[in-house]
C-alpha cells in the first residue's frame, strides 16, 4: 500500500475530499499538523508521496507561520529526488517560491467556481491527461503565482490568474485551485471570510449556491486526478 504524508497548515483547511479519494483508491495517509507543533521532516523518509494543502498564509509569511521554510525545503528535496508530491493553493504557491518563482498579492481575491482551460501539454501528463477540456474549479485565494517555475510544464490556465496548474520535474504537481472542498467545508470558509468575500465582490450565499449547482461536475473532473496521482505513486513504488 502506498503511504502518503499530508501537510495540513490549519484546522479549517483539511484534505477533505482529496484525502477521501486517495484513501478510497487504496492509499494510506498520515496528516502532519505543524500548526500544532508537529515537525516537518527534512526528508520524505517512510512515505511514497507528499500532499501540501492550502491555508490563509502567504507563501512567505515565515514570521507568523514558522514552519513554511521547512515545507518549501521538503518540496524542493522531494522534487529533486523524484518523489511524487501534489500541492494545493498555498501548497502550490509555496512550491512556486521554493523553485524561484514570484508570488504576489492580488488587488482583488478570486472566489467562486470558475472555468479553466486544459493546455495541450496536459495531454502527455500522467496525472492530468484525463481532464475534461474546460473543467470547473473552486478558486479561493488572494496570492497569485506570477509564472510557472523555470523548466516546469504548464498544465492548466484560465481566469485573470492564469497559472492554475503546473508540474516541476517528473513528479511534482501544483494547482492554484481547490479540488477538495465539499459544500459544508466551503460554507465554513464563507462563514469566516466576510471581509475577504467583500473584497472579492461576492456573497457567501451566491458562492455556495454556484458550488452546489456544479459540485458533481467538479468531483467528476478532479477525483480522477487524485486517483491518477496515486496510480503514479504505486507505479513508482513497484519499480
C-alpha positions as CSV (number, residue, x, y, z in Angstrom):
1,X,0.0,0.0,0.0
2,X,1.3,3.5,-0.9
3,X,1.8,5.7,2.1
4,X,1.3,9.5,1.7
5,X,2.2,12.3,4.0
6,X,-0.3,15.2,4.0
7,X,0.8,18.6,5.5
8,X,-2.2,20.5,6.8
9,X,-1.4,24.1,7.9
10,X,-4.6,24.8,9.8
11,X,-7.8,23.2,11.2
12,X,-10.1,24.9,8.6
13,X,-8.3,23.6,5.5
14,X,-8.2,19.8,5.7
15,X,-7.6,17.4,2.9
16,X,-11.4,16.7,2.8
17,X,-12.5,15.1,-0.5
18,X,-8.9,14.8,-1.9
19,X,-7.9,12.8,1.1
20,X,-11.1,10.7,0.8
21,X,-10.4,10.0,-2.9
22,X,-6.8,8.9,-2.1
23,X,-8.0,6.6,0.7
24,X,-10.8,5.1,-1.3
25,X,-8.3,4.4,-4.1
26,X,-6.1,2.4,-1.7
27,X,-3.7,4.9,-0.1
28,X,-2.7,5.1,3.5
29,X,-2.5,8.7,4.6
30,X,-0.8,10.4,7.6
31,X,-1.7,14.0,8.4
32,X,1.0,16.3,9.8
33,X,0.0,19.4,11.6
34,X,2.9,21.8,12.0
35,X,0.5,24.4,13.4
36,X,0.0,22.1,16.4
37,X,3.7,21.8,16.9
38,X,4.5,18.7,14.8
39,X,7.8,18.9,13.0
40,X,8.1,19.0,9.2
41,X,10.6,16.3,8.3
42,X,13.8,17.1,6.3
43,X,13.3,14.0,4.1
44,X,10.2,12.1,3.0
45,X,11.5,9.0,4.7
46,X,9.0,6.3,5.1
47,X,6.5,7.8,2.6
48,X,5.8,7.2,-1.0
49,X,4.3,10.6,-1.7
50,X,3.5,14.1,-0.3
51,X,0.5,16.4,-0.4
52,X,0.8,20.0,0.8
53,X,-2.6,21.7,1.4
54,X,-3.8,25.3,1.3
55,X,-4.2,27.9,4.1
56,X,-4.7,31.6,4.7
57,X,-1.0,32.5,4.8
58,X,1.0,34.0,2.0
59,X,3.9,31.7,1.0
60,X,6.5,34.0,2.5
61,X,4.7,34.5,5.9
62,X,7.6,32.9,7.6
63,X,7.5,35.1,10.7
64,X,3.9,34.1,11.6
65,X,4.0,30.6,10.1
66,X,7.4,29.5,11.2
67,X,7.3,26.0,9.5
68,X,6.9,27.4,6.0
69,X,10.7,27.4,5.2
70,X,10.8,23.7,6.2
71,X,7.8,22.9,3.9
72,X,9.5,24.7,1.0
73,X,12.7,22.8,1.7
74,X,10.8,19.5,1.7
75,X,9.1,20.3,-1.5
76,X,12.4,21.1,-3.2
77,X,14.1,18.0,-1.9
78,X,11.2,15.7,-2.8
79,X,11.2,17.1,-6.4
80,X,15.0,16.8,-6.7
81,X,14.7,13.2,-5.5
82,X,11.7,12.5,-7.9
83,X,9.4,11.7,-5.0
84,X,5.8,12.4,-6.1
85,X,4.2,15.4,-4.5
86,X,0.9,17.3,-5.0
87,X,0.5,20.9,-3.8
88,X,-2.9,22.7,-3.4
89,X,-3.4,26.5,-3.4
90,X,-1.0,27.7,-0.6
91,X,0.9,24.5,-1.3
92,X,1.2,25.5,-5.0
93,X,2.4,28.9,-4.0
94,X,5.0,27.5,-1.6
95,X,6.3,25.2,-4.3
96,X,6.5,28.1,-6.7
97,X,8.6,30.1,-4.3
98,X,10.7,27.0,-3.5
99,X,11.5,26.9,-7.2
100,X,12.4,30.6,-7.6
101,X,9.1,32.0,-8.8
102,X,7.4,35.2,-7.6
103,X,4.1,35.1,-5.8
104,X,2.3,38.4,-5.3
105,X,-0.9,39.6,-3.6
106,X,-3.8,40.4,-6.0
107,X,-5.8,43.6,-5.7
108,X,-9.0,41.6,-5.7
109,X,-9.2,38.0,-4.4
110,X,-10.6,35.2,-6.7
111,X,-13.5,33.4,-5.1
112,X,-16.1,31.1,-6.6
113,X,-16.4,28.4,-9.2
114,X,-14.6,29.3,-12.4
115,X,-13.9,27.6,-15.7
116,X,-10.3,26.7,-16.5
117,X,-8.6,25.6,-19.7
118,X,-6.5,22.4,-20.1
119,X,-3.4,23.2,-22.1
120,X,-2.1,20.8,-24.8
121,X,0.9,19.8,-22.6
122,X,-1.5,18.2,-20.2
123,X,-2.3,15.5,-22.8
124,X,1.0,13.9,-22.1
125,X,0.9,14.3,-18.3
126,X,0.4,11.1,-16.3
127,X,-1.9,12.9,-13.8
128,X,-3.8,15.5,-15.8
129,X,-4.2,13.6,-19.1
130,X,-7.7,12.5,-18.4
131,X,-9.0,16.0,-17.5
132,X,-12.0,17.5,-19.4
133,X,-11.1,20.3,-21.7
134,X,-12.8,23.0,-19.7
135,X,-13.0,21.9,-16.0
136,X,-14.8,23.9,-13.4
137,X,-12.9,24.5,-10.2
138,X,-13.2,26.3,-6.8
139,X,-10.9,29.4,-6.6
140,X,-10.4,30.9,-3.1
141,X,-7.1,32.9,-3.0
142,X,-5.6,36.3,-2.9
143,X,-2.0,35.4,-3.7
144,X,-1.1,34.8,-7.3
145,X,1.7,32.8,-8.9
146,X,3.4,35.1,-11.4
147,X,4.6,32.4,-13.8
148,X,5.5,28.8,-13.8
149,X,8.9,27.9,-12.5
150,X,11.8,27.7,-15.0
151,X,11.6,24.4,-16.8
152,X,8.2,23.4,-15.5
153,X,5.3,22.1,-17.6
154,X,2.3,24.4,-17.8
155,X,-0.9,22.2,-17.5
156,X,-3.9,24.4,-16.8
157,X,-4.6,28.0,-17.4
158,X,-7.6,30.3,-17.2
159,X,-9.1,33.4,-15.4
160,X,-7.0,36.5,-14.8
161,X,-4.7,34.4,-12.6
162,X,-3.6,32.2,-15.5
163,X,-1.2,29.8,-13.7
164,X,-3.7,27.3,-12.5
165,X,-1.6,24.0,-12.6
166,X,2.0,23.1,-13.4
167,X,4.4,20.2,-13.0
168,X,8.0,20.6,-11.9
169,X,10.3,17.8,-12.9
170,X,8.9,14.3,-13.2
171,X,6.7,14.1,-10.2
172,X,5.8,17.5,-8.6
173,X,2.3,18.8,-9.4
174,X,0.8,22.1,-8.2
175,X,-2.7,23.5,-8.5
176,X,-3.8,27.0,-7.6
177,X,-7.5,26.0,-7.3
178,X,-9.1,23.8,-4.6
179,X,-10.2,20.3,-5.8
180,X,-11.0,19.2,-2.2
181,X,-13.9,21.1,-0.6
182,X,-17.5,19.9,-0.2
183,X,-20.4,22.3,0.4
184,X,-20.0,22.0,4.2
185,X,-16.4,23.0,4.1
186,X,-17.0,25.8,1.7
187,X,-19.7,27.1,3.9
188,X,-17.2,27.1,6.8
189,X,-14.8,29.1,4.8
190,X,-17.5,31.6,3.8
191,X,-18.8,32.0,7.4
192,X,-15.3,33.1,8.5
193,X,-14.4,35.3,5.4
194,X,-16.8,38.2,5.3
195,X,-14.1,40.8,4.7
196,X,-12.4,38.6,2.2
197,X,-15.6,37.9,0.3
198,X,-16.4,41.6,0.3
199,X,-13.1,42.4,-1.3
200,X,-13.8,39.8,-4.0
201,X,-17.3,41.3,-4.6
202,X,-19.0,38.1,-3.7
203,X,-21.5,37.0,-1.1
204,X,-21.4,33.7,0.8
205,X,-24.8,32.8,-0.5
206,X,-24.0,33.1,-4.1
207,X,-20.7,31.3,-3.8
208,X,-22.3,28.3,-2.0
209,X,-25.2,28.2,-4.5
210,X,-23.0,28.1,-7.5
211,X,-20.8,25.4,-5.9
212,X,-23.8,23.2,-5.1
213,X,-25.0,23.5,-8.7
214,X,-21.7,22.3,-10.0
215,X,-20.3,20.1,-7.2
216,X,-20.9,16.8,-9.1
217,X,-19.1,18.1,-12.2
218,X,-16.2,19.4,-10.2
219,X,-15.8,16.0,-8.5
220,X,-16.0,14.2,-11.8
221,X,-13.1,16.3,-13.0
222,X,-10.8,16.0,-10.0
223,X,-11.4,12.7,-8.4
224,X,-9.6,11.1,-11.4
225,X,-6.7,13.4,-10.8
226,X,-6.3,12.2,-7.2
227,X,-6.6,8.6,-8.5
228,X,-4.0,9.2,-11.2
229,X,-1.6,10.7,-8.7
230,X,-1.9,7.6,-6.5
231,X,-1.5,5.4,-9.5
232,X,1.7,7.2,-10.4
233,X,2.9,6.7,-6.9
234,X,2.0,3.0,-7.0
235,X,3.8,2.5,-10.3
236,X,6.9,4.3,-8.9
237,X,6.8,2.2,-5.7
238,X,6.5,-1.0,-7.7
239,X,9.7,0.0,-9.6
